[in-house]
Amino acid sequence: MSFITDDFVLSTQTARELYHGFAENRPILDYHCHLSPKDLAANRRYANLTEIWLEGDHYKWRAMRANGEPEACCTGKADPYEKFLSFARTVPKTLRNPLYHWTHLELKRYFGIDELLSEKTAPAIWEKANAALASEGMDSWGILKKFNVAMVGTTDDPCDDLAFHAALAKSACPAKVLPTYRPDKANAVTNPVSWNKWVDALAAAFGSDCDTFSSFVDALDARLDFFAAHGARATDHGFSQCPALIATDTEAAATFEKARSHRAVSADEAEGFAGNLLAHLGEKICEKGMVMQLHVGAARNVNAGMMKNYGPDAGCDTVGDYRQGPGLIKILGELSARGKLPKTVIYNLNPADNALFAAMCGNFFKEGGPGWMQYGSGWWFLDQNFGIRAQLDSLSSLGLLANFIGMLTDSRSMMSYPRHEYFRRILCDVIGSDVEKGLIPADMQSLGNMVEDISHRNAEKYLGLVK
């Protein structure tokens, strides 16, 4: 008996009609992800299921570790088939974890495999999936075409020369692949060794020195211009908590000089410096008609042993327990006061902050700009059934669901596109359940138009990809 049926997640007739009639075949705009521009430009073909499925996937690593699997099968150098077997042993234990749904959605959508993955079924699934990966149309571009991906927004450092994006723009890639400006390393003044190394790289990309705060800011601005010239429609800024202090230019310059000369910078100085840069960049983003994304709430690299042995991005980040209101109020309020508040998407990682973030969006707006401030989709620890439904409920209760720009993968894997399907099924189930409870009218055309808007049209308009 198939697990992933046509009506998977769709618990009512109305939900089924909405999904199959209005959401199922809509284009995907994956406006925030961590796919490799190098792999996309090369139209990478994957040698086996481990390469495309487990390489760099923190979600799977975390589950495998929780199941007692060896680290060699996560971040180490185990044989590809051993890594796959390690994951296959783990999957039966992931019931009620989103990985169980994602795993079987991905097996079915990519390879037509309807079996449940386990250690017993692993050998046959390995052979069938690898044969499919070797077939025509299963390179990176073929996958984009297969899933009707219209746009991919990668995540890129300001120092990047964007050569792979330039190559993609001239290629036959079926999706529009656009860079996203992510200047997080500019704020890391409390670690002067790595920060100075990054500032030197920024100076090289800028083509001039960055020995003063003024030249440093000029370099950041120039790189933003460079990204915009290469099609960037958005920036992205990651913080444990949004800065609640905004240093003056004089104060920020003093902090810059301290860090540039490898002197210690206090926590308040660092926060004020980050606030100064974010407010400045926010103005520039607004002037360019771009979108500013704020991803906040992650506590990063909390396992000191893994950080020492492997480094960052090992899958040992967690939901942070930080105050988020003061910083959002400070930054968004300052940009509003300057008359330079860009379109902004705010994403929380702690579900305790759902109402705060949804309500915050209603405080900032622009006449003639529907959905100017967006409460972003559930991401990372919240892009599962519970998290998606909770985000939709908070947004619906405190804002306008109809203007929502929808889902993203936030993924490093070419196997993640069914997450858009998963979101759309949940969206239709939420709306369909309300219809059948008598909470909203059964106007299928109006509801269907809203589903189509949330699935892709709102994001297209918000990012300026269509008029």
TORKOL-4160 file (C-alpha; in steps of 0.2 Angstrom, whole numbers, padded with zeros to 4 digits, m for minus):
467
<pt num="1" X="0000" Y="0000" Z="0000"/>
<pt num="2" X="0007" Y="0017" Z="m0005"/>
<pt num="3" X="0011" Y="0029" Z="0009"/>
<pt num="4" X="0013" Y="0045" Z="m0002"/>
<pt num="5" X="m0004" Y="0044" Z="m0010"/>
<pt num="6" X="m0012" Y="0058" Z="m0021"/>
<pt num="7" X="m0021" Y="0065" Z="m0006"/>
<pt num="8" X="m0006" Y="0064" Z="0006"/>
<pt num="9" X="m0010" Y="0077" Z="0021"/>
<pt num="10" X="m0026" Y="0082" Z="0012"/>
<pt num="11" X="m0039" Y="0078" Z="0025"/>
<pt num="12" X="m0055" Y="0085" Z="0017"/>
<pt num="13" X="m0063" Y="0086" Z="0000"/>
<pt num="14" X="m0060" Y="0105" Z="m0001"/>
<pt num="15" X="m0042" Y="0103" Z="0003"/>
<pt num="16" X="m0040" Y="0090" Z="m0011"/>
<pt num="17" X="m0049" Y="0101" Z="m0023"/>
<pt num="18" X="m0038" Y="0116" Z="m0019"/>
<pt num="19" X="m0022" Y="0107" Z="m0020"/>
<pt num="20" X="m0025" Y="0097" Z="m0036"/>
<pt num="21" X="m0034" Y="0112" Z="m0044"/>
<pt num="22" X="m0024" Y="0127" Z="m0039"/>
<pt num="23" X="m0007" Y="0122" Z="m0031"/>
<pt num="24" X="0000" Y="0106" Z="m0037"/>
<pt num="25" X="0007" Y="0112" Z="m0054"/>
<pt num="26" X="0012" Y="0130" Z="m0049"/>
<pt num="27" X="0030" Y="0135" Z="m0053"/>
<pt num="28" X="0042" Y="0135" Z="m0038"/>
<pt num="29" X="0051" Y="0151" Z="m0033"/>
<pt num="30" X="0065" Y="0145" Z="m0021"/>
<pt num="31" X="0070" Y="0163" Z="m0016"/>
<pt num="32" X="0081" Y="0158" Z="m0001"/>
<pt num="33" X="0092" Y="0142" Z="m0001"/>
<pt num="34" X="0110" Y="0137" Z="0000"/>
<pt num="35" X="0113" Y="0128" Z="m0016"/>
<pt num="36" X="0130" Y="0129" Z="m0023"/>
<pt num="37" X="0131" Y="0141" Z="m0038"/>
<pt num="38" X="0147" Y="0131" Z="m0044"/>
<pt num="39" X="0137" Y="0115" Z="m0044"/>
<pt num="40" X="0122" Y="0124" Z="m0053"/>
<pt num="41" X="0134" Y="0132" Z="m0066"/>
<pt num="42" X="0142" Y="0115" Z="m0069"/>
<pt num="43" X="0125" Y="0107" Z="m0071"/>
<pt num="44" X="0132" Y="0094" Z="m0059"/>
<pt num="45" X="0127" Y="0076" Z="m0061"/>
<pt num="46" X="0127" Y="0065" Z="m0045"/>
<pt num="47" X="0136" Y="0049" Z="m0044"/>
<pt num="48" X="0125" Y="0041" Z="m0031"/>
<pt num="49" X="0111" Y="0044" Z="m0019"/>
<pt num="50" X="0123" Y="0048" Z="m0005"/>
<pt num="51" X="0130" Y="0063" Z="m0015"/>
<pt num="52" X="0113" Y="0071" Z="m0019"/>
<pt num="53" X="0104" Y="0066" Z="m0003"/>
<pt num="54" X="0116" Y="0066" Z="0012"/>
<pt num="55" X="0130" Y="0078" Z="0007"/>
<pt num="56" X="0130" Y="0093" Z="0019"/>
<pt num="57" X="0112" Y="0089" Z="0025"/>
<pt num="58" X="0111" Y="0094" Z="0044"/>
<pt num="59" X="0094" Y="0087" Z="0046"/>
<pt num="60" X="0099" Y="0070" Z="0042"/>
<pt num="61" X="0115" Y="0071" Z="0051"/>
<pt num="62" X="0106" Y="0076" Z="0067"/>
<pt num="63" X="0094" Y="0061" Z="0066"/>
<pt num="64" X="0108" Y="0049" Z="0062"/>
<pt num="65" X="0117" Y="0055" Z="0078"/>
<pt num="66" X="0102" Y="0054" Z="0088"/>
<pt num="67" X="0101" Y="0036" Z="0083"/>
<pt num="68" X="0118" Y="0032" Z="0088"/>
<pt num="69" X="0126" Y="0031" Z="0070"/>
<pt num="70" X="0144" Y="0034" Z="0068"/>
<pt num="71" X="0150" Y="0052" Z="0064"/>
<pt num="72" X="0160" Y="0044" Z="0050"/>
<pt num="73" X="0143" Y="0042" Z="0041"/>
<pt num="74" X="0139" Y="0060" Z="0044"/>
<pt num="75" X="0153" Y="0072" Z="0042"/>
<pt num="76" X="0167" Y="0059" Z="0040"/>
<pt num="77" X="0174" Y="0048" Z="0026"/>
<pt num="78" X="0164" Y="0032" Z="0027"/>
<pt num="79" X="0160" Y="0024" Z="0010"/>
<pt num="80" X="0145" Y="0032" Z="0002"/>
<pt num="81" X="0135" Y="0016" Z="0003"/>
<pt num="82" X="0139" Y="0014" Z="0022"/>
<pt num="83" X="0133" Y="0032" Z="0024"/>
<pt num="84" X="0117" Y="0028" Z="0015"/>
<pt num="85" X="0114" Y="0012" Z="0025"/>
<pt num="86" X="0117" Y="0022" Z="0041"/>
<pt num="87" X="0103" Y="0034" Z="0036"/>
<pt num="88" X="0092" Y="0019" Z="0031"/>
<pt num="89" X="0093" Y="0012" Z="0048"/>
<pt num="90" X="0088" Y="0029" Z="0055"/>
<pt num="91" X="0073" Y="0032" Z="0045"/>
<pt num="92" X="0061" Y="0020" Z="0053"/>
<pt num="93" X="0065" Y="0029" Z="0069"/>
<pt num="94" X="0060" Y="0046" Z="0062"/>
<pt num="95" X="0041" Y="0043" Z="0063"/>
<pt num="96" X="0032" Y="0059" Z="0067"/>
<pt num="97" X="0049" Y="0069" Z="0063"/>
<pt num="98" X="0047" Y="0078" Z="0046"/>
<pt num="99" X="0062" Y="0068" Z="0039"/>
<pt num="100" X="0050" Y="0053" Z="0038"/>
<pt num="101" X="0038" Y="0063" Z="0026"/>
<pt num="102" X="0052" Y="0072" Z="0017"/>
<pt num="103" X="0062" Y="0055" Z="0014"/>
<pt num="104" X="0047" Y="0046" Z="0006"/>
<pt num="105" X="0041" Y="0061" Z="m0004"/>
<pt num="106" X="0058" Y="0063" Z="m0011"/>
<pt num="107" X="0060" Y="0045" Z="m0015"/>
<pt num="108" X="0044" Y="0045" Z="m0024"/>
<pt num="109" X="0045" Y="0061" Z="m0033"/>
<pt num="110" X="0063" Y="0059" Z="m0039"/>
<pt num="111" X="0064" Y="0040" Z="m0042"/>
<pt num="112" X="0046" Y="0034" Z="m0042"/>
<pt num="113" X="0050" Y="0023" Z="m0027"/>
<pt num="114" X="0035" Y="0019" Z="m0016"/>
<pt num="115" X="0044" Y="0007" Z="m0003"/>
<pt num="116" X="0047" Y="0013" Z="0014"/>
<pt num="117" X="0066" Y="0015" Z="0017"/>
<pt num="118" X="0074" Y="0004" Z="0030"/>
<pt num="119" X="0089" Y="m0007" Z="0032"/>
<pt num="120" X="0080" Y="m0021" Z="0024"/>
<pt num="121" X="0074" Y="m0011" Z="0008"/>
<pt num="122" X="0090" Y="m0001" Z="0007"/>
<pt num="123" X="0100" Y="m0012" Z="m0006"/>
<pt num="124" X="0086" Y="m0012" Z="m0019"/>
<pt num="125" X="0082" Y="0007" Z="m0016"/>
<pt num="126" X="0101" Y="0011" Z="m0018"/>
<pt num="127" X="0101" Y="0002" Z="m0035"/>
<pt num="128" X="0085" Y="0009" Z="m0042"/>
<pt num="129" X="0089" Y="0027" Z="m0036"/>
<pt num="130" X="0107" Y="0026" Z="m0043"/>
<pt num="131" X="0101" Y="0020" Z="m0060"/>
<pt num="132" X="0088" Y="0034" Z="m0060"/>
<pt num="133" X="0102" Y="0047" Z="m0056"/>
<pt num="134" X="0112" Y="0040" Z="m0071"/>
<pt num="135" X="0098" Y="0043" Z="m0083"/>
<pt num="136" X="0094" Y="0057" Z="m0095"/>
<pt num="137" X="0086" Y="0072" Z="m0086"/>
<pt num="138" X="0093" Y="0069" Z="m0069"/>
<pt num="139" X="0107" Y="0082" Z="m0069"/>
<pt num="140" X="0105" Y="0098" Z="m0059"/>
<pt num="141" X="0096" Y="0107" Z="m0073"/>
<pt num="142" X="0085" Y="0092" Z="m0077"/>
<pt num="143" X="0080" Y="0092" Z="m0059"/>
<pt num="144" X="0075" Y="0111" Z="m0060"/>
<pt num="145" X="0065" Y="0107" Z="m0075"/>
<pt num="146" X="0057" Y="0092" Z="m0068"/>
<pt num="147" X="0051" Y="0102" Z="m0053"/>
<pt num="148" X="0046" Y="0117" Z="m0063"/>
<pt num="149" X="0058" Y="0128" Z="m0053"/>
<pt num="150" X="0057" Y="0146" Z="m0060"/>
<pt num="151" X="0069" Y="0155" Z="m0048"/>
<pt num="152" X="0083" Y="0150" Z="m0036"/>
<pt num="153" X="0090" Y="0162" Z="m0024"/>
<pt num="154" X="0107" Y="0157" Z="m0018"/>
<pt num="155" X="0116" Y="0164" Z="m0002"/>
<pt num="156" X="0132" Y="0173" Z="m0006"/>
<pt num="157" X="0146" Y="0182" Z="0003"/>
<pt num="158" X="0149" Y="0200" Z="m0003"/>
<pt num="159" X="0167" Y="0195" Z="m0007"/>
<pt num="160" X="0161" Y="0183" Z="m0020"/>
<pt num="161" X="0165" Y="0187" Z="m0038"/>
<pt num="162" X="0149" Y="0179" Z="m0044"/>
<pt num="163" X="0158" Y="0171" Z="m0059"/>
<pt num="164" X="0146" Y="0156" Z="m0057"/>
<pt num="165" X="0131" Y="0167" Z="m0058"/>
<pt num="166" X="0138" Y="0176" Z="m0073"/>
<pt num="167" X="0140" Y="0159" Z="m0082"/>
<pt num="168" X="0122" Y="0154" Z="m0077"/>
<pt num="169" X="0115" Y="0170" Z="m0084"/>
<pt num="170" X="0122" Y="0166" Z="m0101"/>
<pt num="171" X="0118" Y="0147" Z="m0100"/>
<pt num="172" X="0103" Y="0136" Z="m0104"/>
<pt num="173" X="0099" Y="0133" Z="m0086"/>
<pt num="174" X="0079" Y="0132" Z="m0085"/>
<pt num="175" X="0078" Y="0142" Z="m0069"/>
<pt num="176" X="0083" Y="0160" Z="m0065"/>
<pt num="177" X="0097" Y="0158" Z="m0053"/>
<pt num="178" X="0100" Y="0174" Z="m0043"/>
<pt num="179" X="0113" Y="0179" Z="m0030"/>
<pt num="180" X="0108" Y="0185" Z="m0012"/>
<pt num="181" X="0120" Y="0197" Z="m0003"/>
<pt num="182" X="0124" Y="0190" Z="0014"/>
<pt num="183" X="0135" Y="0202" Z="0024"/>
<pt num="184" X="0135" Y="0193" Z="0041"/>
<pt num="185" X="0154" Y="0192" Z="0042"/>
<pt num="186" X="0155" Y="0211" Z="0042"/>
<pt num="187" X="0148" Y="0211" Z="0059"/>
<pt num="188" X="0160" Y="0199" Z="0068"/>
<pt num="189" X="0171" Y="0212" Z="0076"/>
<pt num="190" X="0173" Y="0201" Z="0092"/>
<pt num="191" X="0184" Y="0189" Z="0083"/>
<pt num="192" X="0197" Y="0201" Z="0075"/>
<pt num="193" X="0208" Y="0188" Z="0068"/>
<pt num="194" X="0195" Y="0180" Z="0056"/>
<pt num="195" X="0186" Y="0197" Z="0054"/>
<pt num="196" X="0202" Y="0206" Z="0048"/>
<pt num="197" X="0205" Y="0192" Z="0036"/>
<pt num="198" X="0188" Y="0194" Z="0029"/>
<pt num="199" X="0190" Y="0213" Z="0028"/>
<pt num="200" X="0206" Y="0210" Z="0018"/>
<pt num="201" X="0196" Y="0199" Z="0006"/>
<pt num="202" X="0182" Y="0213" Z="0005"/>
<pt num="203" X="0196" Y="0226" Z="0001"/>
<pt num="204" X="0203" Y="0214" Z="m0013"/>
<pt num="205" X="0185" Y="0212" Z="m0021"/>
<pt num="206" X="0182" Y="0231" Z="m0019"/>
<pt num="207" X="0199" Y="0235" Z="m0027"/>
<pt num="208" X="0204" Y="0247" Z="m0014"/>
<pt num="209" X="0210" Y="0247" Z="0004"/>
<pt num="210" X="0197" Y="0246" Z="0019"/>
<pt num="211" X="0208" Y="0254" Z="0032"/>
<pt num="212" X="0195" Y="0266" Z="0038"/>
<pt num="213" X="0177" Y="0264" Z="0043"/>
<pt num="214" X="0172" Y="0275" Z="0028"/>
<pt num="215" X="0181" Y="0265" Z="0015"/>
<pt num="216" X="0174" Y="0249" Z="0023"/>
<pt num="217" X="0156" Y="0255" Z="0021"/>
<pt num="218" X="0160" Y="0261" Z="0003"/>
<pt num="219" X="0166" Y="0243" Z="0000"/>
<pt num="220" X="0150" Y="0235" Z="0006"/>
<pt num="221" X="0140" Y="0247" Z="m0004"/>
<pt num="222" X="0150" Y="0244" Z="m0020"/>
<pt num="223" X="0148" Y="0225" Z="m0017"/>
<pt num="224" X="0129" Y="0228" Z="m0015"/>
<pt num="225" X="0129" Y="0237" Z="m0032"/>
<pt num="226" X="0139" Y="0223" Z="m0040"/>
<pt num="227" X="0126" Y="0210" Z="m0033"/>
<pt num="228" X="0112" Y="0221" Z="m0040"/>
<pt num="229" X="0120" Y="0222" Z="m0057"/>
<pt num="230" X="0121" Y="0203" Z="m0057"/>
<pt num="231" X="0102" Y="0201" Z="m0054"/>
<pt num="232" X="0101" Y="0200" Z="m0035"/>
<pt num="233" X="0084" Y="0204" Z="m0029"/>
<pt num="234" X="0087" Y="0202" Z="m0010"/>
<pt num="235" X="0099" Y="0203" Z="0004"/>
<pt num="236" X="0100" Y="0191" Z="0019"/>
<pt num="237" X="0106" Y="0195" Z="0037"/>
<pt num="238" X="0108" Y="0182" Z="0050"/>
<pt num="239" X="0108" Y="0187" Z="0069"/>
<pt num="240" X="0105" Y="0178" Z="0085"/>
<pt num="241" X="0095" Y="0193" Z="0089"/>
<pt num="242" X="0093" Y="0209" Z="0079"/>
<pt num="243" X="0104" Y="0223" Z="0086"/>
<pt num="244" X="0095" Y="0234" Z="0098"/>
<pt num="245" X="0109" Y="0247" Z="0098"/>
<pt num="246" X="0113" Y="0258" Z="0083"/>
<pt num="247" X="0130" Y="0266" Z="0085"/>
<pt num="248" X="0133" Y="0283" Z="0077"/>
<pt num="249" X="0145" Y="0284" Z="0063"/>
<pt num="250" X="0159" Y="0291" Z="0075"/>
<pt num="251" X="0156" Y="0277" Z="0087"/>
<pt num="252" X="0156" Y="0264" Z="0073"/>
<pt num="253" X="0172" Y="0271" Z="0066"/>
<pt num="254" X="0180" Y="0269" Z="0084"/>
<pt num="255" X="0175" Y="0251" Z="0085"/>
<pt num="256" X="0181" Y="0248" Z="0067"/>
<pt num="257" X="0198" Y="0255" Z="0072"/>
<pt num="258" X="0199" Y="0244" Z="0087"/>
<pt num="259" X="0195" Y="0228" Z="0078"/>
<pt num="260" X="0206" Y="0233" Z="0063"/>
<pt num="261" X="0221" Y="0235" Z="0075"/>
<pt num="262" X="0216" Y="0218" Z="0084"/>
<pt num="263" X="0211" Y="0226" Z="0100"/>
<pt num="264" X="0196" Y="0219" Z="0110"/>
<pt num="265" X="0179" Y="0225" Z="0106"/>
<pt num="266" X="0165" Y="0224" Z="0120"/>
<pt num="267" X="0148" Y="0216" Z="0117"/>
<pt num="268" X="0139" Y="0233" Z="0117"/>
<pt num="269" X="0152" Y="0240" Z="0104"/>
<pt num="270" X="0149" Y="0225" Z="0093"/>
<pt num="271" X="0130" Y="0226" Z="0094"/>
<pt num="272" X="0130" Y="0245" Z="0090"/>
<pt num="273" X="0142" Y="0242" Z="0076"/>
<pt num="274" X="0131" Y="0229" Z="0068"/>
<pt num="275" X="0116" Y="0240" Z="0071"/>
<pt num="276" X="0124" Y="0254" Z="0062"/>
<pt num="277" X="0129" Y="0243" Z="0047"/>
<pt num="278" X="0111" Y="0235" Z="0046"/>
<pt num="279" X="0103" Y="0252" Z="0046"/>
<pt num="280" X="0115" Y="0259" Z="0033"/>
<pt num="281" X="0112" Y="0244" Z="0022"/>
<pt num="282" X="0094" Y="0244" Z="0025"/>
<pt num="283" X="0093" Y="0262" Z="0017"/>
<pt num="284" X="0103" Y="0256" Z="0002"/>
<pt num="285" X="0092" Y="0241" Z="0000"/>
<pt num="286" X="0077" Y="0252" Z="0000"/>
<pt num="287" X="0085" Y="0264" Z="m0013"/>
<pt num="288" X="0088" Y="0249" Z="m0025"/>
<pt num="289" X="0070" Y="0242" Z="m0023"/>
<pt num="290" X="0077" Y="0226" Z="m0016"/>
<pt num="291" X="0071" Y="0215" Z="m0002"/>
<pt num="292" X="0079" Y="0213" Z="0015"/>
<pt num="293" X="0078" Y="0197" Z="0024"/>
<pt num="294" X="0081" Y="0195" Z="0043"/>
<pt num="295" X="0084" Y="0177" Z="0049"/>
<pt num="296" X="0085" Y="0178" Z="0068"/>
<pt num="297" X="0085" Y="0166" Z="0083"/>
<pt num="298" X="0099" Y="0153" Z="0080"/>
<pt num="299" X="0111" Y="0148" Z="0093"/>
<pt num="300" X="0126" Y="0142" Z="0083"/>
<pt num="301" X="0139" Y="0129" Z="0086"/>
<pt num="302" X="0134" Y="0125" Z="0103"/>
<pt num="303" X="0143" Y="0108" Z="0104"/>
<pt num="304" X="0161" Y="0114" Z="0108"/>
<pt num="305" X="0168" Y="0097" Z="0104"/>
<pt num="306" X="0161" Y="0096" Z="0087"/>
<pt num="307" X="0166" Y="0114" Z="0083"/>
<pt num="308" X="0184" Y="0110" Z="0088"/>
<pt num="309" X="0185" Y="0094" Z="0078"/>
<pt num="310" X="0174" Y="0099" Z="0063"/>
<pt num="311" X="0171" Y="0117" Z="0063"/>
<pt num="312" X="0155" Y="0127" Z="0059"/>
<pt num="313" X="0140" Y="0120" Z="0049"/>
<pt num="314" X="0141" Y="0103" Z="0057"/>
<pt num="315" X="0123" Y="0102" Z="0062"/>
<pt num="316" X="0125" Y="0108" Z="0080"/>
<pt num="317" X="0115" Y="0124" Z="0080"/>
<pt num="318" X="0099" Y="0125" Z="0090"/>
<pt num="319" X="0084" Y="0136" Z="0093"/>
<pt num="320" X="0090" Y="0151" Z="0103"/>
<pt num="321" X="0081" Y="0158" Z="0118"/>
<pt num="322" X="0084" Y="0177" Z="0115"/>
<pt num="323" X="0073" Y="0193" Z="0116"/>
<pt num="324" X="0069" Y="0198" Z="0098"/>
<pt num="325" X="0056" Y="0212" Z="0101"/>
<pt num="326" X="0068" Y="0226" Z="0106"/>
<pt num="327" X="0080" Y="0224" Z="0091"/>
<pt num="328" X="0066" Y="0222" Z="0078"/>
<pt num="329" X="0058" Y="0238" Z="0085"/>
<pt num="330" X="0075" Y="0247" Z="0085"/>
<pt num="331" X="0080" Y="0243" Z="0067"/>
<pt num="332" X="0063" Y="0243" Z="0058"/>
<pt num="333" X="0058" Y="0259" Z="0068"/>
<pt num="334" X="0075" Y="0268" Z="0063"/>
<pt num="335" X="0073" Y="0264" Z="0045"/>
<pt num="336" X="0055" Y="0269" Z="0045"/>
<pt num="337" X="0060" Y="0286" Z="0053"/>
<pt num="338" X="0073" Y="0288" Z="0039"/>
<pt num="339" X="0059" Y="0285" Z="0026"/>
<pt num="340" X="0070" Y="0271" Z="0020"/>
<pt num="341" X="0062" Y="0255" Z="0026"/>
<pt num="342" X="0064" Y="0242" Z="0012"/>
<pt num="343" X="0053" Y="0227" Z="0009"/>
<pt num="344" X="0057" Y="0216" Z="0023"/>
<pt num="345" X="0055" Y="0198" Z="0028"/>
<pt num="346" X="0057" Y="0193" Z="0046"/>
<pt num="347" X="0060" Y="0174" Z="0050"/>
<pt num="348" X="0060" Y="0168" Z="0068"/>
<pt num="349" X="0067" Y="0151" Z="0074"/>
<pt num="350" X="0059" Y="0150" Z="0091"/>
<pt num="351" X="0041" Y="0146" Z="0090"/>
<pt num="352" X="0038" Y="0156" Z="0106"/>
<pt num="353" X="0040" Y="0171" Z="0095"/>
<pt num="354" X="0027" Y="0167" Z="0082"/>
<pt num="355" X="0014" Y="0180" Z="0088"/>
<pt num="356" X="0028" Y="0193" Z="0091"/>
<pt num="357" X="0034" Y="0192" Z="0073"/>
<pt num="358" X="0017" Y="0191" Z="0065"/>
<pt num="359" X="0011" Y="0206" Z="0075"/>
<pt num="360" X="0027" Y="0216" Z="0071"/>
<pt num="361" X="0024" Y="0215" Z="0053"/>
<pt num="362" X="0008" Y="0225" Z="0055"/>
<pt num="363" X="0017" Y="0240" Z="0062"/>
<pt num="364" X="0027" Y="0244" Z="0046"/>
<pt num="365" X="0019" Y="0246" Z="0029"/>
<pt num="366" X="0019" Y="0257" Z="0013"/>
<pt num="367" X="0004" Y="0264" Z="0004"/>
<pt num="368" X="0002" Y="0255" Z="m0012"/>
<pt num="369" X="0013" Y="0241" Z="m0006"/>
<pt num="370" X="0003" Y="0226" Z="m0001"/>
<pt num="371" X="0013" Y="0214" Z="0010"/>
<pt num="372" X="0027" Y="0226" Z="0012"/>
<pt num="373" X="0032" Y="0218" Z="0028"/>
<pt num="374" X="0032" Y="0199" Z="0028"/>
<pt num="375" X="0031" Y="0186" Z="0042"/>
<pt num="376" X="0043" Y="0173" Z="0034"/>
<pt num="377" X="0039" Y="0155" Z="0032"/>
<pt num="378" X="0044" Y="0142" Z="0045"/>
<pt num="379" X="0062" Y="0138" Z="0042"/>
<pt num="380" X="0075" Y="0126" Z="0049"/>
<pt num="381" X="0068" Y="0119" Z="0065"/>
<pt num="382" X="0050" Y="0125" Z="0060"/>
<pt num="383" X="0048" Y="0120" Z="0042"/>
<pt num="384" X="0038" Y="0104" Z="0047"/>
<pt num="385" X="0020" Y="0100" Z="0049"/>
<pt num="386" X="0018" Y="0108" Z="0066"/>
<pt num="387" X="0029" Y="0123" Z="0062"/>
<pt num="388" X="0021" Y="0127" Z="0045"/>
<pt num="389" X="0003" Y="0126" Z="0053"/>
<pt num="390" X="0008" Y="0137" Z="0068"/>
<pt num="391" X="0016" Y="0150" Z="0056"/>
<pt num="392" X="0001" Y="0150" Z="0045"/>
<pt num="393" X="m0011" Y="0152" Z="0060"/>
<pt num="394" X="m0001" Y="0166" Z="0068"/>
<pt num="395" X="0000" Y="0175" Z="0051"/>
<pt num="396" X="m0018" Y="0173" Z="0048"/>
<pt num="397" X="m0024" Y="0179" Z="0065"/>
<pt num="398" X="m0013" Y="0194" Z="0065"/>
<pt num="399" X="m0010" Y="0199" Z="0047"/>
<pt num="400" X="m0016" Y="0195" Z="0029"/>
<pt num="401" X="m0013" Y="0177" Z="0024"/>
<pt num="402" X="m0018" Y="0182" Z="0006"/>
<pt num="403" X="m0002" Y="0193" Z="0004"/>
<pt num="404" X="0010" Y="0179" Z="0010"/>
<pt num="405" X="0025" Y="0175" Z="m0001"/>
<pt num="406" X="0025" Y="0157" Z="0003"/>
<pt num="407" X="0038" Y="0144" Z="0006"/>
<pt num="408" X="0057" Y="0142" Z="0003"/>
<pt num="409" X="0069" Y="0127" Z="0005"/>
<pt num="410" X="0083" Y="0135" Z="0015"/>
<pt num="411" X="0092" Y="0119" Z="0009"/>
<pt num="412" X="0109" Y="0114" Z="0002"/>
<pt num="413" X="0102" Y="0099" Z="m0007"/>
<pt num="414" X="0095" Y="0097" Z="m0024"/>
<pt num="415" X="0083" Y="0084" Z="m0016"/>
<pt num="416" X="0073" Y="0097" Z="m0007"/>
<pt num="417" X="0060" Y="0103" Z="m0019"/>
<pt num="418" X="0046" Y="0092" Z="m0012"/>
<pt num="419" X="0046" Y="0103" Z="0003"/>
<pt num="420" X="0037" Y="0116" Z="m0008"/>
<pt num="421" X="0024" Y="0102" Z="m0011"/>
<pt num="422" X="0023" Y="0098" Z="0007"/>
<pt num="423" X="0020" Y="0116" Z="0012"/>
<pt num="424" X="0006" Y="0118" Z="m0002"/>
<pt num="425" X="m0002" Y="0102" Z="0004"/>
<pt num="426" X="m0002" Y="0109" Z="0022"/>
<pt num="427" X="m0008" Y="0126" Z="0016"/>
<pt num="428" X="m0023" Y="0118" Z="0007"/>
<pt num="429" X="m0027" Y="0107" Z="0021"/>
<pt num="430" X="m0028" Y="0122" Z="0033"/>
<pt num="431" X="m0039" Y="0132" Z="0022"/>
<pt num="432" X="m0050" Y="0116" Z="0017"/>
<pt num="433" X="m0053" Y="0112" Z="0035"/>
<pt num="434" X="m0059" Y="0129" Z="0039"/>
<pt num="435" X="m0071" Y="0129" Z="0024"/>
<pt num="436" X="m0078" Y="0112" Z="0030"/>
<pt num="437" X="m0080" Y="0119" Z="0048"/>
<pt num="438" X="m0090" Y="0133" Z="0041"/>
<pt num="439" X="m0077" Y="0146" Z="0046"/>
<pt num="440" X="m0074" Y="0153" Z="0029"/>
<pt num="441" X="m0085" Y="0153" Z="0013"/>
<pt num="442" X="m0083" Y="0139" Z="0001"/>
<pt num="443" X="m0079" Y="0151" Z="m0014"/>
<pt num="444" X="m0067" Y="0139" Z="m0023"/>
<pt num="445" X="m0062" Y="0152" Z="m0036"/>
<pt num="446" X="m0057" Y="0165" Z="m0023"/>
<pt num="447" X="m0049" Y="0152" Z="m0012"/>
<pt num="448" X="m0040" Y="0145" Z="m0027"/>
<pt num="449" X="m0033" Y="0162" Z="m0032"/>
<pt num="450" X="m0027" Y="0164" Z="m0015"/>
<pt num="451" X="m0018" Y="0147" Z="m0015"/>
<pt num="452" X="m0010" Y="0151" Z="m0032"/>
<pt num="453" X="m0004" Y="0168" Z="m0025"/>
<pt num="454" X="0004" Y="0161" Z="m0010"/>
<pt num="455" X="0011" Y="0147" Z="m0020"/>
<pt num="456" X="0021" Y="0158" Z="m0032"/>
<pt num="457" X="0013" Y="0174" Z="m0038"/>
<pt num="458" X="0015" Y="0184" Z="m0023"/>
<pt num="459" X="0034" Y="0180" Z="m0022"/>
<pt num="460" X="0036" Y="0184" Z="m0041"/>
<pt num="461" X="0028" Y="0202" Z="m0037"/>
<pt num="462" X="0037" Y="0204" Z="m0021"/>
<pt num="463" X="0054" Y="0201" Z="m0028"/>
<pt num="464" X="0051" Y="0212" Z="m0044"/>
<pt num="465" X="0052" Y="0197" Z="m0056"/>
<pt num="466" X="0035" Y="0202" Z="m0063"/>
<pt num="467" X="0026" Y="0218" Z="m0064"/>
